[in-house]
Amino acid sequence: MAIIPDRQPYIQTINGDWYSYKIAEVAMLRLDVVHPVISGNKWYKLKYNIAFCKKKGIDTILSFGGAYSNHLSATAAAAKLSEIRSIGIIKGTYAKENLTPTLQSCIEYGMQLVFVSNEDYRRKNEFDYLNELAERYGNPFIIPEGGANDEGREGAGEIAALIPAGFSHVAVSVGTGSTLCGIVNNVQEGVHVAGFAPMKGGNYLNDEIRTYISQGRRGQYRVYDNWHFGGFGKHTEEQLSFMNQFYKLHNIPLDVVYTSKMMYGLREQIEAGVYPAEARILCVHTGGLQGNASIADALIY
Ligand SMILES: *Cc1c(COP(=O)(O)O)cnc(C)c1O
């Protein structure tokens, strides 16, 4: 396959000053380093989608996203590298006048952007609408919003192989939950996975995710939605200063949409005594750093 990650992911131990009075270890699986744009979990979720197109000789991919979608820019980059044409259906016609850095990068990678009303966008999973799009754009391979399909979950399953024995817990951000599903289904038995949803009311994902989790493993994960900081794509001053502080302490850049909310939440959980003293927690850095472009002025990195 044509996508070649720039670097291998690795595990970084996190200095224990802020947690060692409560639990044994916190470390971070740095998936953010695999590729500058197709970073983190997106690389894993796209891998089998691209492979499927190559195998079937499909020359176009179509997917969905908002103006800040990490999935879309990753799809555009992955498609370009694989010499596949890409089309992005963008939520909101307003987005056309005010191109975000994310959408600009999609265009740079050759993605054709199609701006649709919020009303049309809501039909993104409807059979009739997908047929319409397929007809209009030359029978592309259609990947759902966020890369949430079987190929995506299968690819995310490969992340579990990067989790060494000895960790009792895994922490991961949750958007569609595909990454969490892949990890829960493939991680070593008994490892508990804590999902952090960055949107209001993200708790509903607990049920949605359940259908994709193997029967014996349904007690092995839980999604928390307490740390949304105002909602999906929103942030607070306190969150930004946490990101800068985290970078100073650990030299790890967190992203504003997902991983900073997760680490903030995890810290509060640890302080509150949610995890047993012997807990060893591996946090998955799912990337998404391109999304920081819109708040670059507030960050020290
Ligand atoms: C897309 C994304 C997620 C969410 O992944 P899902 O598989 O949809 O749950 C988490 N973190 C980052 C940084 C992302 O870009």
The ligand as a Gaussian input file, in Angstrom:
#p B3LYP/6-31G(d) Opt

LIG

0 1
 C      -11.004000      11.214000      15.301000
 C      -10.315000      11.306000      16.592000
 C      -10.757000      10.584000      17.722000
 C      -12.015000       9.770000      17.706000
 O      -11.852000       8.506000      17.157000
 P      -13.119000       7.520000      17.008000
 O      -12.554000       6.298000      16.443000
 O      -14.070000       8.185000      16.061000
 O      -13.732000       7.364000      18.341000
 C      -10.013000      10.666000      18.888000
 N       -8.917000      11.449000      18.958000
 C       -8.479000      12.173000      17.916000
 C       -7.286000      13.028000      18.081000
 C       -9.162000      12.127000      16.715000
 O       -8.731000      12.883000      15.679000

